[in-house]
C-alpha cells in the first residue's frame, strides 16, 4: 500500500478515496460505453419502479466488474512465458498453431486457459517482445472449454518475437457467450511482459503455443493470473 501523504493523514476523506483507488481495480476503456448505458437504463428504471432500478444498478456494477483491469506485476525473472489471461488451465497438449499465421505446420506445446464470466477478461503479453503478425479468423461460437474450440471458433492470433528471439503464439478464442474479440495491438508494436493488449467479452479461452524445448510449469486445473503466473520456462538461447 502506498504511504499516506501529509494531506491524506489529516483528511480522512482523502485517505478513504486513496484506499478505494488502490483496492478497486480500474476499468478497461472498452467497458465504459456499457457502464454508461447501464447507468442511463438504471435511472430510467428507477422512474418506473425502484426495485427495477436496484436490479439495473446491480447489473451495471456486474458489468463494471467484468471489464476490470487490475494492475499486475510480472516476475522479475527472465526466460519465462507468462499466462496471457486469468482462468483455469483446461488443456496442455501438442497442437499445430493457427494456419493463418503462416508458420510451419509443426505441432508445438499448447497451454489453454479457460475464462469464465467471473474472470478478468483482458489479455496480457506473455513476454516482452515485438508483434510480428496479427491474424483474425471468423468462426463458430462453441463452448470455449471444448477441445475443438481452438480449431472451429472465432479467433484472433498474435505472433510475438521475444527479446531473446523466441516465437510465442497467443490466440484469443471466442466462446459460447463471447461474441466480440478486441485486439489493441498491431504488427511492429512492442509489448512489455504483462501489458494488456486485448479483451474478449463474456466467457472465452486463450491458447499459448510455446517454442520447442520449453518446460511447462503449470498443471491442468490450475488457476492462472494473467501477467503474473509463469506458464513455462523458455529454452536457453534462440529457437
ZIHUJO-V340334 format. One line per field, one symbol per residue. ss: DSSP state (@ for helix, = for strand, . for the rest). phi: phi as a letter, one per 40 degrees, with the letter a starting at -180 (. if undefined). psi: psi as a letter, one per 40 degrees, with the letter a starting at -180 (. if undefined). A space follows every 10 residues. Layout:
# ZIHUJO-V340334
ss = ???
phi = ???
psi = ???
This chain:
# ZIHUJO-V340334
ss = .....@@@@. .@@@@@@@@@ @@@...=.@@ @@@@@@@@@@ @@@@@@@@.@ @@@@@@@@@@ @@@@@@.=.. .........= ==....==== =====...@@ @......=== =====..... .===....== =======..= ........@@ @@=.====== ==....==== ====...... ===......= =....===== ...======. ....==.... ..==.....= ===......
phi = .ccccdcccc bccccccccc ccccccbcdc cccccccccc ccccccccad dccccccccc ccccccccbc cbbcccccgb bcccacibcb abacaccdcc cgcdcbdbcb bbbcbccccc bcbbccacib ccabbbbcac bcdcccdccc cbcdabbbbb ccccgccbbb bcbcbcbcba bbbbbbdgcb bcdgccbaab cggaabbbcb cdgcbcbbbc gccbbdgbcc caccccgcc
psi = iiihidddde hddddddddd dddhiihhde eddddddddd ddddddddhd dddddddddd ddddddeigi hihiiehifi hiheiiahhd ihihihihde efiighiihh hhhhhieeih eiiiheihah hdihhihiai fiheeidedd ddiiihihhh hieeeihhhh hhhiaddheh hhheiiheih iihehheaih hghaihhhhi iheihheiih eihihhedhh dihiihai.
